[in-house]
Amino acid sequence: MAAFGLPMGGELWVILIIVLVLFGPSQLPKLAKMFGESAKALKEGLQEGLDEDETKSEPAKSEEKSSEKTE
């Protein structure tokens, strides 16, 4: 049994059964779709943040190169 790790084996089955009882079989596809859309939005947001950081650092590099050329 992992103290703070991911659930394994029997623990995972218990969690899945509890989710099934709480939401019912008709709600599981909607729940899965919602989680999928959330994961996709998170990935897109992270990528936009990385792209934004790269564009902010590019002008600083351009300024350094232009100052080197003028010296």
RAVEN-V36526 format. One record per residue. N is the residue number from 1. PSI is psi in whole degrees, 0 to 359 (NA if undefined). Layout:
# RAVEN-V36526
N_PSI ; N_PSI
This chain:
# RAVEN-V36526
1_124 ; 2_134 ; 3_306 ; 4_23 ; 5_191 ; 6_149 ; 7_139 ; 8_155 ; 9_246 ; 10_323 ; 11_320 ; 12_319 ; 13_319 ; 14_316 ; 15_316 ; 16_320 ; 17_318 ; 18_318 ; 19_317 ; 20_318 ; 21_318 ; 22_316 ; 23_337 ; 24_156 ; 25_334 ; 26_336 ; 27_345 ; 28_317 ; 29_322 ; 30_320 ; 31_317 ; 32_320 ; 33_319 ; 34_316 ; 35_321 ; 36_316 ; 37_322 ; 38_318 ; 39_320 ; 40_317 ; 41_322 ; 42_315 ; 43_317 ; 44_319 ; 45_319 ; 46_318 ; 47_319 ; 48_320 ; 49_318 ; 50_318 ; 51_319 ; 52_319 ; 53_320 ; 54_320 ; 55_330 ; 56_326 ; 57_338 ; 58_316 ; 59_325 ; 60_321 ; 61_321 ; 62_320 ; 63_321 ; 64_317 ; 65_319 ; 66_326 ; 67_330 ; 68_322 ; 69_325 ; 70_341 ; 71_NA
